[in-house]
């Protein structure tokens, strides 16, 4: 699981260095720092099944981008989706949008991917 986490972190860092638009200010696994500046990304990885005889595992990857500016969030999400399309091991599953109920000024876009690989 650590390899998959490092891989996603590297992809998001690579996106930040190659993307011409607004940059992510921070990339964190699971939870962002409380003082993170907008826009930032948080990713989460789940592995199924917990045990595999042949060593192949399915990973569900959620990448959340959080921003206070909805228009720049949409641009950033489109750029990230296009950037991640080059990595064939990432299988795009969908996108959801929401607002943080505890902080209504925060807009959140979640892209979900699947990876199947040896652990």
Residue, then its C-alpha position, 0 to 999 in steps of 0.5 A: x500500500x505504501x508504494x501506491x501512496x508514494x505513486x499517487x503523491x508523485x503523480x500529484x507533485x508531477x502535476x503541480x510542476x507541469x501544470x500551467x494554471x493554478x498550483x496546488x499549495x499542498x498534497x496530503x494523504x488522508x487529511x490536510x493540515x489545518x493551516x493548508x492554503x487553498x487550493x490543496x489536495x488530499x488523497x485516500x487509498x483503499x485496498x481490496x481484498x485484504x489478502x490475495x493468493x496471486x499477489x494482485x490487489x485492487x486499489x481505490x484511489x480518491x483524490x479530493x481538491x479543495x478550494x474556496x474559488x469554484x471556477x479555479x477549482x473546476x479548471x484545476x480539476x480539469x487539468x488534473x484529470x487530463x494530466x492523470x489520463x497519461x497514466x494507464x494504470x489509473x482507471x478513471x471511475x468518476x467525479x463528485x462535487x460537494x460543499x464542506x457542511x462545516x465550512x460552506x465556503x469550501x468547494x470539494x471535487x473528488x476524482x475516483x480512480x482504480x488501480x490493479x497491481x501487485x502489492 
